[in-house]
Amino acid sequence: MFWLITGPPVEGDQKVQLRQKRRLTNIGNFGKNLGEVSKFNMPNLKIGTIDSLMTLSDDLNKIDNFVYTVSKRIAEQLNNLSRKKPSLQSLQSSKSSKKSSTDRYFDRKKTIMPKLLIKRESMPRYISSWEWDESRFPLKHSMKEIVKQIQEKASEYDETLKEKLNHYNNCSLKLQSFEKKRGADLLNRDLDQDVKHMVRLNSANDAKKITDEQWYIETDNITTLFAVIKKFEANRWIETYETLSEFVVPASSQKIAEDGGYILYTVSLFKRVVQDFKRNAREKGFTLRVHDWNSNNIENYEEQRKLLFEEMKKSWKKVTKWCGLFFGECFIDWIHLKVVRTFTESILRWGMPKEFITALILPKQKYKKKMKSALEKSFEDLNIKEMSSKKKKKKGQQEDFGMLNYSINEEYYPYVYQEINTNYI
């Protein structure tokens, strides 16, 4: 957390000038070991009329908060996305994973919070060496024009972030929705994965290799059905399925999958008795599912799954790269806006600038109160009574805005004060 402060300009009699020039030195002395204090190069911005300055000051707090909120939102999204890096390994291992569909595609083991860099520098380093970027915001432009430009750019950043996140979230939802069938229970999900998975297990465990033809029969006369049986009904199914109709292939029912409270069995029978078998099975409380098994379905399923994953991964890369770049852009704009706000309040507080006393302070966390006390002591000769006793100049002398005794901050300080928050995550 940095503090940007200004005091009255160096003007007046020799005694006043000497006191003003010593302020920055005094701040450093009073604040010794409490933090870092350095002079801040305040640019000489184009002021305009008193009315335009007053109007601008009314809007600056709201615009300041908006631009900061946008930059913080970008930083938070960069942090969140960096903690959810898409991993092909996670995708491949998700078949047996019990993680939620939101987590199963991401590798969280090696995620590192990205550094929030401004022109390849850390935020504290950038602020400490800050200079007005005239190529970005020409000083010939009025402060109103500069603020409008910053506000419009922040709005563009905000809209672009929303669009990119929506696209990424849609890609993620497509993949999750695609797998939702598999995540459902045996009564509702696609059976291809369960059937193929059990064939692999059986092939690994059994002495003889089980082929598709051995557990799934589909000829001109015989077909294979799938029965979803409640676990406590398993014995009853085994004992009765051959009697549910004529022409059921003996010993054809095999356990294919088990999930929750259900078991998936096959049963082979002549096609001409299928309807009779299904009707009798329903009467006995058994649920049958007609499923056209094709081993090619698995390959198609995996191919489509990977395509959806690659689409999500591509979108993740785009939005992450964008956040890393445009956080810095938004932060630069925000710091310039902070300077405009400080300059505006300084004009309204102290009058037309000649040589403002400016300081950039980085207090140590545990010494913030002591640093505030040091500032109060350095500016102890300034108070509201002195400021309010200033005499108004005659009409036509609008260049001295100090007669307004105006302060934007809700909490009064004997100096102009702005906080620059660098705690984004």
Buried (B, 14 or more C-beta within 10 A) or exposed (E): EBBBBBBBBBBEEEEEBEBBEEBBEBBBEBBEEBBBBBEBEBBEBBBBEBEEBBEBBEEBEEBBEBBBEBBBBBBBBBBEBBEBBBBEEBBEEBEEEEEEBEEBBBBEEEBEEBEBBBEEBEBBEBBBEBEBBEEBBEEEBBBBBBBBBBBEBBEEBBEBBEEBBEBBEEBBBBBBEBBBBBEEEBEEBBBBBBBBBBBEEBEEEEEEEBEBEEBBBBEEEBBBBBBBBBEEBBEBBBEBBBEBBEBBBEEBBBBBBBBEEBBBBBBBBBEEBBEBBBEBBEEBEBBBEEBEBEEEBBEEBEEEBBEBBBBBBEBBBEBBEBBBEBBBBBBBBBBBBBBBBBBBBBBBBBBBBEEBBBBBBBBEEEBBEBBBBBBBEBBEEBEEEEBEEEEEEEEEEBEBBBBBBBBBEEEEBBBBBBEBEBEBE
